[in-house]
Amino acid sequence: KNPKTCNTHWCIYNGFGETARWYNELGLKGTMHRLGIKTNLFDINAMNDYGFAFGTSYPTRPLDDAAHCNELYDIPELKIVFYEPRLRNGEDAERIKRQAELAKEFGLINNIFIHPTYFTLDSIASVAAVDEALKYAKTQNVAYMTEDEIAEWWIKRSKSSVLNEGNGKFAVKAECPLVLKFLTKVELRINDKITECVEKTICDRTYYEYCIPEGKYSISVK
């Protein structure tokens, strides 16, 4: 399988247009190495190893400069959330578990990033960290994807649509499975078939989530 995304050794701190143009010319569909706020402006390898420096864990699309017509590239940039985990005698194990718990609780994307070169230079601890993340994600029923899968999912999601036709009726085009959230429990029908919901409480607020499978549907809400 030919890769559609890139994960380079050098993380990106600033600049969008030039790198996005380069990725676009190469036919890449996503990047996974955008790093957040540096703790030390003089450190080219400063770490933002926990939290969301960009205010979101979801991908954004780069916008080119005025000299290039402000072109918006359909190249998702996934932000690094957990930078360089290692697993040595339990080190980072709890933080890896916390990442999976955050993803499940808040519906986030937690990009765990390891420089490719360290799978050779520090292979045992690096591979162990990835294995621990996958193992715990499976036990917590948290979805996990490769870089290519995340980029493809996000592009499909951006092309999905929900059109309000009035009187509680919606036309939905789901290029990938979607989740609709409501603050109150509703009767949601997909092509006249009632859909079950999942109740979640986040920050003391209750949500009701309804899964919409891939496809085109007529949805009614009461």
Helices and strands as residue ranges (DSSP letters): E 5-6, H 17-26, E 30-34, G 66-68, E 77-79, E 82-83, H 93-106, E 112-113, H 118-121, H 123-139, H 147-158, E 161-166, E 169-174, E 178-182, E 188-190, E 193-194, E 198-202, E 205-212, E 215-221
